[in-house]
Amino acid sequence: MKKFYSILCLVFVALMVFALPASAAAPYQTYTYSISGTSLDSPDAYSPAKTIDSKYIGLLDKSVMSALYPDLSSEDLAKKMVAFEDAADLETDEFGNVYIADTKNNRILVLDRYYKLKFIIDEFINDQGVPDSLKSPKGVFITKDKIVEGKKVAGKIYVCDTDNNRIVTFDQNGHFLQRISAPESKIIESDTVYKPIAVAVDKYDRLYVISQTTYEGVIVMTEEGEFTQYVGAQKVVISAWEILWRRFQTEEQRALSEEFISVEFNNISINDEGHIYVTTSAIAPAQVESAILSKSKSHEYAPVKLLNAAGDEIMQRNGFYPPSGEVDIRASSPTQTIKGASTIVDVAVGPEETWSIIDKKRSRVFTYDTQGNLLFAFGDTGHQLGNITSNGLFAVTYQGENMLLLDEANKSFTVYQLTEYGKIILNALHNTNTRQYDKAVEDWMEILKRNSNFDAAYIGIGNALYRSGKYTEAIEYYKSAYDTANYSNAYKELRKEWISKYIILIPIIVIAICVACSQFMKFANKVNRRVATSGEKITYGKELLFAFHVIFHPFDGFWDLKHEKRGSVRAAITILAGTIAVFYYNAIGQGYIMNPQGKYSTIFGVAISVLVPFFLFIVSNWCLTTLFEGEGSFKDVFVAASYALTPFLILVIPVTIATNFVVSSETDILNLLLTIAFIWMGLLLVLGVMVTHDYMIGKNILTILGTIIGMVCIMFIAILFSTLLGKLVGFVTNIVDEIRFRM
C-alpha cells in the first residue's frame, strides 16, 4: 500500500506539472516600455492556439473541393486545389469569416469562422456579360450589413484587383456586383499608374484606396468610382539650400529628383467612427528613429497615422514614445538584436478601440489604446507555434477577440487567443469607454496585481478617478506613470478649488511681493546713488547692492566696477556662489511637471557645471585680450563676469518656485523667463568685456568669438592631457605590476 500511495502521489505531481496553462509555453515574451525606454516584461495578452495552412483549410482535400464544386471537371478542380501562396492580405467580417488575398494564384479565399474553405473568388462574369478574372489581388475589405430606409442591405466584398488596375465588388456569396475602374480627375496626373493594394469603406460607402505608386496620399472616391480628393499626404521638408539649388535645375532634373516626393502608404484600416489608420514603411529610417529617441509627439514623419474624413491627423500620442513600433531601436539589450526603426506593413482595429500594427522586420505586434499608450507587444521569429518566419509577417486582423497573423513566407496564418490577462485589459477599457469608472478601477487594480509595471493601468485608474472627481487620488496614479498631461488636468482642477478658497488672500500676497520688490529696488538705487556722490566708504553690502545697478546700467556699471572700485573680488565670489546655490535649488526644487522622474543633481555636479564654463571663459578671454591690447586684468575680467551672473539670482528662484504651481500648458512661460535670464546674462557678459578692455563694438565681437574658440581649444588640450596622463599612469602601473610579478 505504501508503494501504491507513493506511485499515486508521483502521478498526481506529474499531472500538476504538465497541466500548466498554455500561455506559460508561449515562444515569445510579451512586454511594454517604461518612460526611460527599458523593456518591462508582462503577462501574455495573447497566446497562440493553432496554425492554419492550406491543408487545414481543405484546399488540398479532393473530397472537400469536390463537395464545394460538384460541377467542375477534374482538370478545373485541380486548378483550384493549389496551396495559397504569396498571400498579401488577411481580413474578417462581422460573422467571423476569414478572407485571404491569394495574390500569386489570382484569387480570394473565403473561409468560415472555423477556418474551413467556403468558396473561392477567382473567375466571374462581369457586368458586360463577359468572362473575367482577378489578377494578382493584394487587398480585400468587407463591409457590414446595415439598414437603409428601413431595409437591410447586405455587406459587400471589395477586392483590390491590383494588376487589372481596378476594384471589384462581390456579394457575401461571392457573386459579382460591380467593377470600379481607375478614378479620373484633372488633378490626377496623366501618367499616374493606378494599382490599388488596399481599400477601406466607411458607412457612407466612401472608398479610401491605397495605390502602390501613388504618393499624393489616400485616394478618396465614391462607390461609383468618382474621384473626390487626396487625403493624408506625408509632409516633405526642403531646406533653404535645396530650394536655391532647384532654382538652377532644369525641368528634367526636377522631374528626376525623387527626394522631394511624399512617400506612399502601404496599408489601411478603418474604425467604427469612420476614421482611417494608414501605414507606411517608406519614410527615411533616420527620421523615424529621431522621433523615437526624442519622444516626439509630432505626426510629420509617423509610420502610422489616424485621419478623419477630411484628411486631418487626429491620432492621440500621449504614450511615453510615439506609436511607431519598437522603441529599443539601438539593440542595446540581449533580447533586441535587430537595429533600426520598425518596418510597419499593416494596421488593424481591435476591440474596445484598440489598434495594432505589425513590425515585419522583427515579426512583432504592437497594440495601443486610443491615447497612444502601448498596451503590450509580443512576437518573435522561429518555427514554434506562435512564432513567425523571418520577414514573413505580412498582415494582421481581428476575428472578434482573436488575433490572426499572416505568415506569408510560411504560407499560413496563426490564430492567437485572448488570455485572462488580455480579457481584463479589454474589460477595463470597456468599462472606461462606457463610463463605468468604479468597475474600471477594479479591473485596472486586478491588472496591477499581475503586472505592477503596467503604466497604462496606473493611467487608467487615474482617468477613472479623475472622471469621478477624485482629483487628489488621480494625481498620485498619474505620477506613478509619469503622465504629465493628465496630471496637469487633474492638478488644474485642484488649483481651481484652492484659488476659489483663497481668492481674497492671493491678490494680497501678489501685491505684497510686488511692493516688496519695488521697495528693495528703490532702496538699492538710493544706496548706489549716495555712494556715487558722497564718496563714503564702500562696504561689502554696498558692493553687493551695486550688482543691481550694473544689470540695468551696464555701461556705467562696468566702468565703475573697474575704475571706481565699486565692486570687489569678495562680492564677485559671493555672486558666483549664489549662482551655484540658485541652480542647485533649481535642480532639487522643481515641481512635478518640470521634473516628473524626480531627477536631481548634487551640489558638486552643479558647481562643476557652473564653474567650468565660467572659468574657461575668463581664462580664454584674459589670454586673448592680453595679446590684443586689452586693458583689463584677470581680476577685472573675473569681477565683471561674476556681476554679469546677477540675472540668474533674480529670475531662477521665482521660476523654480513657480514650477510647483503650473500645469503643462504654462511651462512655456517659465522656459521663456529662463531664456531671458541667459540672454540677459550673455548681453551683460559681452558689454562687460567691451567696457573692461575698452574695445569698440567690432573688435569686441571678434574678441568674443575668439574667446569661444579659445574655450574649445583649452577643453581639447585638457582632454588630451588627461588622456595621455591616464595612459602614462596605466603604463607605469603595468611596469610596477610586472616587476612585482617577476620578483
Order of alpha helices (4+ residues) and beta strands (2+ residues): alpha-beta-beta-beta-alpha-alpha-alpha-beta-beta-beta-beta-beta-beta-beta-beta-beta-beta-beta-beta-beta-beta-beta-beta-alpha-alpha-beta-beta-alpha-beta-beta-beta-beta-beta-beta-beta-beta-alpha-alpha-alpha-alpha-alpha-alpha-alpha-alpha-alpha-alpha-alpha-alpha-alpha-alpha-alpha
